[in-house]
């Protein structure tokens, strides 16, 4: 096929470009022969320049959105549905203003969405985990802000790891989508969304208007709380202007509760620690524990999508940390191997990253691993499918389908060349820049292939990609193979976690295209194009948002701009393997054991209780995340989830039409403008 196709011009091409008359739910039940005969749109243009350019532009900004949100919360949000709505809305607007002559077809939209989701999702995971963790580990007396890896190395690492993940998905597609018909819920939802958008244009435009209204509203927030536009004085040493924002990032709204709540609830909290006092000589307040109201709205909108159960347990996890865990941790003094006497928590504002991380992170890891092991049948099927000599009897219809689609599916020679290119790139960068021996780099790629297969199958069955737990498996493995090497520990885990996410992202897109009759080769090409755009966007965004480690750590007077809980978890695990558990505060060691046990127990409970009672089981994900975030983040998400639940209860039909669009626009607005504001702060107003 030619590299780019031309948009529909002939009557036959226009007719072929219309949405299928068959609903995606029916296409999902077809075997390969029936799909090729009834669903495949062989004459419909798909991989056009305008589709890839639109997807690249959307993906560029969606990548900024995900890095921003990921550094804030540790969540990395799929962008398929947002890209579906935005691609339709943006092109319709271009048509309305006379900037586009013809409509973007539904299959061109699949290419645009594939490009956008690759750029916005498949390339950014490293920038919220391994890369900021490396920066935190590089802090020293000579470099209090840490030392960044050169931007060129960051870009190469992101590009090759994302490329490896996309290539690894090639041999899985036909087995998991065509034959086994795994659901891939996000991909199915994207197909249904696109089919609905193109089948009902008026309704789609209403959703688009709502989305852009929410985007415009939330885009104003960073101008008020993040832009350092107000001059407040002059630095006597440098002579530079000292600037502040128009409003603070958080307000101490809850400090007054100390006069209302029973003293037994707050006295222990506010008088903990050897000094019993804040650094300014005043007693502690609830705000010192980050029990504050956040003035941002992106997390509120994110909470709408996450839901009440997880966000509610996040709030309870944060309260448990601050009320019951932080005070005794501040009092628990211990002399470490360096002769310093320290508490498990040095000050209230650090509880989330000093004791919360050792309780919440193990809870997340153990619950994720238990959930993964519970899918042992999935693991067995994934491994059996790869064993050489595994025999299978194919029906005549399957053989006919194989002959008819051999020119449609992504050929295995693309997989071979892709593995040679991306795999070699990963191994070389790992050896040259991260000092990982070549044979251990080869082992990391091999393990990534096996774990990515299982991760993609889990995604197809449950819509959950267990990249995080698989990253921890790699950290454990390389903690044994290369002890005392934090770099190797982090970056080999980064290969597996990021590549698994990239593979699952491609298969979700291929599932969407399959249900709409798209050509998988052209979708693969669109996804590959998105990697280049995403690499540029995520590298640029990371260095804009994180000029040094201070924005990840904060100070005594200011909470961190980006707490990066994902990076904090990865750093903590890497440090354990570098210095050993014996150099960790005894209370933190106990917290690890308790967190592992509680996470495993809750995960087992979720798996075994009857479905009707499952929502009442404490969420290990919610509890764990609530402990590894400053409290105002879970609170903001819970507020959003409550608003979403209220809207659904008040008018379910309205909520089903507009709530997702409102949430997507709200997240995108603050995130995109927030990135631009940080760029202005760092390069114009500094």
N, C-alpha and C positions, 0 to 999 in steps of 0.2 A: 504494500500500500504506500501511497505517497505520504510525505511527512505530515502535511496539513491538508485537510479537505476544504472544499468550498461550501459555503452555506447553500441551502436549498435554492435552486433556481427553476428547475423544471416542475411541471405539474406533478409528475411522478414522485419527485423528491419531496415536494411540499406535502403530498399525501402520505408518503412514508414517514415524514417527520411529525405527524400528528401523534398525540398520546394513544397508546394501545386502547382498544375498546375492551380489552380484558383487564379486570382489576388485578393489582399485584398479588392479592391473596390467592387468586386462582392460578396465576403464573407459578407461584411458589410450589404448587402441587404437581406440576408437569414433570415428566421425565425428559431426558435430553432430546430424544427424537421429537417429541411433541413441542418442546420449547423451540427447537430450530424451525419446525414447520409453522408454528402459529405465533410465536412471540418475537423471534429475532428480526430486527429491522435492518436487513442487509443493505438497503438502498438509502438509508437515512444518513445524511451528513452528521458527524458527531465531533470529531477532533478538528475543530476549526481554530484559526488564529484568534478570532474574537472571543471564543469560549475560553481559550487558555489565557489570553490577556485579562479577561474579566476575572477568571479564577485566581490568577496571580495577584491582581490588585486586591481582591477581597482577602486572599490568604495572607498577604503582607500585613494587613491591619489585624486580621484575626490572630496571627502569630503574636503580635504585640499584646493583644487582649489576653491570650493564654499565659504568656510569660508574666505579665503584670499580676493576674489573678493567682497564678501558681506561686509566685514569690510572696504574695500576701497570705495565702491560705494552705498551700500544699496541694490544692485541687488542680487537676489538669482536665479541662472540660472538652468533650468532643464538640466539633464545630459543624458537623454535617447538616443538622437542621437549620442552624443559623445561616450557613452558606446557601442552602436551598432557598430560603426566603429572601436573602439579600440579593442573590443572583437574579431572581425573577424581578424583584422590586427595582433594582438598579437599572436593569436593561429596559424595563417598562418605562421608567422615568426618562431614560435616554431617548426612547422612541417618542415620548410625549413632547420633548423639547426639540425634536427633529435632528438629534445627533446620531440616531441609528435608524436605518431605513426599514429593516425587516425584523420580525420577531425572532428572538433566540428560541430555537426549538427545545423540546424537552430533553432530547438526547445531547444536544449541545450543553444544556444545563448540567447533565450528568458529568460531562467533561470539566465544566467550570467548577462543580462541587468537588470532584476528585482532586483537581489542582488546588483548590482553596483548602480542603481539609488536610491535604498533604503538607502544605505550607504552614497552616495554622495549628496543626496537631502533631504530625509525625516528626517534626524537627525540634520541638521546644523542650522536651522533657529534661535534657541534660542541663539546661539553663536554670532549672529550679531544684536540681538535686546535686549531681556530682560536681558541676563547675563552681557554684557558690560554696559547696563544702570544701573544695580545694582552696578557695580563697580564705575561708575561715581558718583552715589548718596552716595557712602561710603567715598568720599574724605573729609578729615577734616585736621585741623592743626596737629593733631597727626599722621595722615596717608595721606600725600599729594599725594601719589600714589594710594590711595584707598585701600580697603581690598577685596580680592577675596573670593568668596564662596569656601569652601574646594572642591578639585577636585573630591572626592568621591561623594559628594552631586550633583555636576554638572553632573557627569556621570549617576547617578541614575535618575536625573530629565530628562535628554535627553532621556534615555532609555525608561522610563515609558510613557512619553508624546508621543514619536514617536510610541511606541507600541499601545497606545490608538488610535492614528490616523489610523494605519493599520487595527486594529480590527473593527473600526467604519465603514470601507468601505465594510465589508462582506455583510451586508444585502442590500447594495445598488447595488451590482454588477449585479445580474440577472435582476433587474428592469431597470437599466439605460443602460446596455450594450446589454443584450440578447433581451429584449422586446422592450424598447423604442428606441434602436439603436442610442443613443446619439453619436455624432461624436468623442469626445475626440481627437481633432486634433493632439496633440503631440503623443499620442499613435498610431494613424493612421499613422502618418509620420514615426514613428519608425518601424512599420510593413512593410511599403513600402520600407524603407531603407534596412531592413534585407532581404526582398524578392529580392531586386535589388543586394545586395552584394552576395547572394548565387546563384543568377541566372547568374551573370556575374563576375566571379572571377578576370579576368585580369583588368577590370575597377576598381574593388574594391581595388586591390593592388596599382594601380596608385594613387587613393585617399589617401590610407594609407601612401604612400611615401611622398605625399605632406603634409599630416598632421604631420608626424614625422619631416619633414624638418622645418616646421614652429615651431614645438615644440623645436627643437634643437636651432634654431635662438633665439627665445624669452627666452629660458632658460639661455642664456648668459647675458641677460640684468641685472638680479639681482646681478650677480657677479661683475658688474661694478658700479651699483648705490646704492646697498644695503649692500654689504659685507664690514664691517669695517676692511679692511686689511692693509690700509696705516697708518703707525705710524706717528703722527704729534707732539708728545711731551710727557711730563710726568706730571701727576697731582701732584702738590707740596704737597697736603694734604695726599693723599693715596699712592703716589708713583707708582700708576698704569699707564700703558701706555695709552695715549690718541690716539684714532684711528679715521680714517675717511674713507670714500669711495673713490674709484678712480675717480668717477665723481659725481656731485651733483644730487639729485633727480629731480630738476627742474632748468631751466636757465631763467634768467631775460631778455629774448630776446625782450620783448615789451617795456621795459623802454625807449628806444630811440624814441618811437612814441610820447612822450610828446613834442618833438621838431618838429614834423611833423603835428600832429593833431591840429585843431583849439583850441586856448586857452580856449574857452568857453566850450569845451568838457571835459577838464581835470582839469582846475583851481579849480572848486568847489570840485572835488574829492580830489585833492592833498593838499588842504588847509583846510579840514574839521577838526572838533574837537577843544576842548578848547586850546590845545597846538599848533595846526597847524603844529606840527613837529613830526617826527619819534623819537623813544627813543634815537637814537644816535645823535640827534640834527640836522639832515638833513631833508629837505622836504620829504614828502611822494612820493613814486614812484608807478607805476602801479603794480610792483611786490609785494608791501606791501598788495595789495588787492588780491593776489594770481593770478593775470593775468600774467601767466608764461607758458612756454612750459615744459610739463612733459616729462621726459626721459624714462618712462616706455612704453611698447608696449602692455601689456595685455588689457588695456582699449581701445587702438586703435582697436585691434582685436574684443573686445566686441562690439564696435560701429558698426562693419560690420554687426553683427547679429541684433542689435537694429534698425538700419535704420536711414535715414536722417530726417524724420519728428520729431521724439522724440528728437534725439540728437541736431537737429537744434534749437528747442524750449528750450532745456536745456541751450544751449549757450546764447540764448536771455534772458532767465531767470536769468542766472548768471550775464550778463551785466547789466540788469535792477537793480539787487540787488546792484552791486558795483557802478554804475554810478548815479543812481537816489535815491536809498533807503538808502545806507550806509552813505553818507555825512550828510544828515539831522538827521539821527539817532545818529551820533557821536556828533552833536551839541545840541541834545535834552536832556538837563539836568533835573534831577528829584531827589527829596529826598525820599528815600524809608522808610519803617517802622522802619528800624534799624538806621535811621538818616544819612545814607551815601548818598552823592550826586553823581549820576551816569548818564551816557548817556545810551541810548538804545543800543549803540555799543561802546565798550571801545577802540577798535583799529581796523584798516582796516582789518587785518587778521582774526578777530573774527566775521566779519559781517555775514558770512554764518551760524554760530551757535548761534548768539545773536539776530539778527533780521530776518535773512533768514529762520530760523527754524520756527518762529512764522508766517511767511507769506507762505512759501512753504508747510510746513506740513499740516496746515488746508486746503490748496488748494488740496493736495493729498487726504485727508480724505473726504472732501465734494464731490469731483468729484467721488471718489470710492463709496460712499454711494448713490449718485444719480444714478450712473450706476447700482448699485445693486437694488435699488428700482424700476428702470425702468424694471427690470426683475420680476415684481410682479407675473406674471403668473407662472414663474419658482418656486417662493416661494410657491404659492398655490398648485401647483402639488406636490412639495416635501412634504408639510405637509399632503395633502390628502392621499398620498401613505402610510403614517405612521398611519393614524387613524384606530383604531380597528373597525371591523365590516364593513369596506369598501368593498362592493361587486363588483365582476367583473366576467363576463361570459367568460369562457375559451373555445376555440374551441377544437374539438377532436385532431387536430394536436398539439395544445399546451399541452393538457393533456398527449398525447403520448410522447412529448418531455420531459415533467416533469418526467415521469416514466423512460425514457431512460438516462437522465442526472443526476438523483438523486445521483448517485455514483461519479459524476464528479465535481459538484459544491461544493464550500466550505460549509460544513454543519453549521447550526445555533448553534449547540452545541459548535463549535469552537468559535463562536461569544460570547456565554455565558461565557465560560471559559476565553476567552481573556479579556472580559470586567471585569470579577471578578479579574483577575490578574493585568492587566494594570490600570484599574480604581482604584482599591484599592491602587496600588503603587503610583499613582498620589496623591490620597487623603492623604495617610500617609506622603509622603514627604512634601506635602503642609502644613500639620499640624505640623510636627516635626521641620522642618527646616525654614518654612516661616510663621509660626504662623497664618495660615488660619484655622479658625474653621472647624470642620468636616462637619457640615451641609452646610457651604458655599463652601467647597470643592466638596461635592456632587452636589450642584447647578451648580458649574463650569463645572463638567463633563456632567451634563444633558444639559446645554446650549451648550456645545461644540458639543454634538451629533446632536442637531437640526441645529446648524449653519454649521457643517461639511456636513450635508446632502445637505443643500442649496449650500454650496461652491462647493461640488462635481458636483452637477447638473449644476452650472454655468460653471465649468471647462469643463464638457461634451459638453456644448452648445457653449461656447465662447473661451475655452482654457485659461481663466483667473481665477485664484483662488483668491478670495478676502479675503485672510487671514489677510492682514493689516487692512482694515476697520472693520472686525469682531473683531480683537484685540482691536480696539478703542471702539467698542460697549461694550466689557467686561471691559475696563478701565472706561468707563462711569458708567456702572452698579456697579462695586465694589468701585468706587469713592463715591457712595451713601451708599452702604452697609457697607463698612469699611473705613470711611473717615480718612484722615491723615495717612493711611498705604500705603506707596509707594511700599513696598514689595508685599503686597497682590494685589495692583493695577497692578503691572508689571507681576507677575507670573500667575495670573488667565488669563490675556490677552495672556500670552505665551502659556497656555494650548490650548486655542481656535485657535490661529493663527498657531501654529506649527502642531497641530493635523489635522487641515483642509488641510494643505499642504501635510501631510503624506497620508491622505485618498485619495486626488486627485492624488498623485503620484502612489499609488497602482492601482487605477482605470485606469489610463493611461497605466500602464503596462499590466493590465488584458485586456484592449481593444486591445493592440498590440498582446497579445497571442491569443485572440479570433479570430482575423483576420488571424492568422497563424495556427490555429487548436490546440492550446496548452491546457494542462490540468490546470484549474484555481487553483485547490488545490496545485499542485506542484509549481505554480507561487507564491501563498501565502506563501508557505514554504520558497521559495527563498527570497522573500521580508523580511520575518521575520529574516532570517539568516543575511541579510544585515544590520538590525538594530543594531545587536551586533557589527559588524565591524565598522559601522558608528559612534556608540557611542564612541568607542575607538579612532577613527581617529579625530572626532570633538573635543573631550575633550582635547586630546593631542595637536592638532593644536591651539586651543583657548589659552591654557596656554603658548605655545611657542610664539605666535604672540603678545599676550597681557600680558606681565609680570606684568604690572601695568598700571594705567590710563594715564600715560604721553604719551604713544603712541597714545592715542585717542584724546588728547588735544593739543599736540605740545607745543611750547614755543614762546616767542617774536621773536626769531631768526630762528625758524624752524617750518615748517608746520607739522601737525600731520601725523605720518606714516599711521595711519588708522583712518580717520575721523568718521567712523561708523555712517553714517547719520541715519540709522534705529534706532540705540540705542539712538542717540540724540533726535529723535522724541519721542520715548517711554519715555525717561527720562523727557522731557519737559512736556508731558501730566501728568505724575505721580507727578511732582513738583506742577503743577497747583492745583491738587486735594489735595495736602498736605498743601500748604500754602494759597491757594485761589487766585483768579484772582486779588484781590485787592493789592497783593504784587508784581504784575508784572508791569513793566514800562508802562505808559499809551500808548506810541507809539506801544509797543508790543501788548497791548490789542487791539488797533485799527487794527494792522496788522492781528491779528487772525480773526477779523470780515471781513476785506477786503479779506483775503485769502479764508475764507469759502464761501463768496459770489461769488468771481471770479471762484473758482473751480466748484461750483454748476452751475453757468451760462455757463461756457465753456462745462461742461459735458452735460448739456441740449442741448446746441447748436450742439454738436457732434451727439446727438441722433436724432435731428429733421431735420437737413439740409439734402438735397438729397445726396446720396452716392458719386456722382461725385464731390461734393464740400467739402467733409469731410476732405480731406487731407490739405485743406487750413485753417481749423479752428485751432486756437492755441491749442496745446496739454496741458491740465492741468497737466498731468503726467510729461511732459518735463519741463514746466515752474516751477512746484513745486520742482522737483529734482534739477534743475539748481540753485535754491536758497538755497538748503541745502547741497551743496557740494562746496569745494574750486574750483575756476573757472578752474584750469588746468585739472580737471577731465572731465567736460563736453566738454572742447575743444578737449581733446585727443579722446573721443568717437566720436565727430563730424568728426574729421579727418578720423577715421576709416570708418565711414558711407559714407563719400565722396569718399574714395578709393574704397569701395565696389560698390557704384553706378557707378563710372567711369569704373570699370572692367566689370560690367554688360552691360553698354552702348557700350563698345568697343568690347566685344565678349560674347554675352549672353550664348551661349552653353557652352563655357569654364567656365564661372562664375557659371552656374548651377551645373556643375560637381565638381568644386574644391573650390569655395569660402567658403562654410560652413566648409569643412575640414581644410582649412587654418586657419579660425577663431578659430575653436575648438583647433587646435594644438597650436596656438599662445597664447590663454588664458591658456591652460594647462601648457605650458612650463614655462612662467614667474611665474605662481602661485605655481607650485610644487617646482621649484628651489628657489623661494622667501621664501617659508616656511623653506626649508633646510638652507638657508642663515640666516634667523632670529634665527634658532636654534644654528647655529655656533656663531653668534654675542652674543647671550644671555648666552651660556654655555661654549664657548671656548675662545672667544676673549674679553669677558667682564673683 
